[in-house]
């Protein structure tokens, strides 16, 4: 397994970066690590089913590149859908703006009480 990981981790990382660039997705190091883990989890899933389905019609590197690309595209699409539906964490700057709006609302209420 260690030899497999050493041999193909670079290929998978290249696929991740290339796919992100092709889809105009900025990947943080954490995103890259998560996608790499997703690819390796898919390889070991169901007792290495992906490797057992390899028929030798291409090189193993080519076969795994196609598999990795499909996994990465699927995960990126799922992430974009989650973002579109609002199922991701808000950026801290957005939270600060929201809290600033809350303070303005509190000030308006206090001023209204003064006017009343």
KAVEN-V396446 format. One record per residue. N is the residue number from 1. RES is the residue in one small letter. SS is DSSP state (2 for helix, 1 for strand, 0 for the rest). PSI is psi in whole degrees, 0 to 359 (none if undefined). Layout:
{{N & RES & SS & PSI} {N & RES & SS & PSI}}
//
This chain:
{{1 & x & 0 & 318} {2 & x & 2 & 318} {3 & x & 2 & 320} {4 & x & 2 & 313} {5 & x & 2 & 314} {6 & x & 2 & 322} {7 & x & 2 & 320} {8 & x & 2 & 352} {9 & x & 2 & 319} {10 & x & 2 & 320} {11 & x & 2 & 314} {12 & x & 2 & 320} {13 & x & 2 & 320} {14 & x & 2 & 316} {15 & x & 2 & 316} {16 & x & 2 & 310} {17 & x & 2 & 318} {18 & x & 2 & 317} {19 & x & 2 & 319} {20 & x & 2 & 316} {21 & x & 2 & 316} {22 & x & 2 & 330} {23 & x & 0 & 10} {24 & x & 0 & 44} {25 & x & 0 & 123} {26 & x & 0 & 123} {27 & x & 0 & 128} {28 & x & 0 & 164} {29 & x & 2 & 325} {30 & x & 2 & 319} {31 & x & 2 & 317} {32 & x & 2 & 315} {33 & x & 2 & 319} {34 & x & 2 & 317} {35 & x & 2 & 321} {36 & x & 2 & 318} {37 & x & 2 & 320} {38 & x & 2 & 319} {39 & x & 2 & 312} {40 & x & 2 & 324} {41 & x & 2 & 322} {42 & x & 2 & 324} {43 & x & 2 & 318} {44 & x & 2 & 349} {45 & x & 2 & 145} {46 & x & 2 & 46} {47 & x & 2 & 49} {48 & x & 2 & 39} {49 & x & 2 & 322} {50 & x & 2 & 317} {51 & x & 2 & 327} {52 & x & 2 & 333} {53 & x & 0 & 353} {54 & x & 0 & 123} {55 & x & 0 & 357} {56 & x & 0 & 15} {57 & x & 0 & 349} {58 & x & 0 & 181} {59 & x & 0 & 157} {60 & x & 2 & 323} {61 & x & 2 & 318} {62 & x & 2 & 315} {63 & x & 2 & 312} {64 & x & 2 & 329} {65 & x & 2 & 316} {66 & x & 2 & 316} {67 & x & 2 & 312} {68 & x & 2 & 317} {69 & x & 2 & 318} {70 & x & 2 & 318} {71 & x & 2 & 315} {72 & x & 2 & 316} {73 & x & 2 & 317} {74 & x & 2 & 314} {75 & x & 2 & 321} {76 & x & 2 & 320} {77 & x & 2 & 318} {78 & x & 2 & 319} {79 & x & 2 & 316} {80 & x & 2 & 321} {81 & x & 2 & 319} {82 & x & 2 & 318} {83 & x & 2 & 318} {84 & x & 2 & 328} {85 & x & 0 & 358} {86 & x & 0 & 26} {87 & x & 0 & 24} {88 & x & 0 & 162} {89 & x & 0 & 143} {90 & x & 0 & 149} {91 & x & 0 & 152} {92 & x & 2 & 326} {93 & x & 2 & 324} {94 & x & 2 & 321} {95 & x & 2 & 320} {96 & x & 2 & 318} {97 & x & 2 & 321} {98 & x & 2 & 317} {99 & x & 2 & 326} {100 & x & 2 & 320} {101 & x & 2 & 324} {102 & x & 2 & 318} {103 & x & 2 & 321} {104 & x & 2 & 320} {105 & x & 2 & 321} {106 & x & 2 & 317} {107 & x & 2 & 320} {108 & x & 2 & 320} {109 & x & 2 & 316} {110 & x & 2 & 318} {111 & x & 2 & 323} {112 & x & 2 & 321} {113 & x & 2 & 322} {114 & x & 2 & 320} {115 & x & 2 & 318} {116 & x & 0 & none}}
//
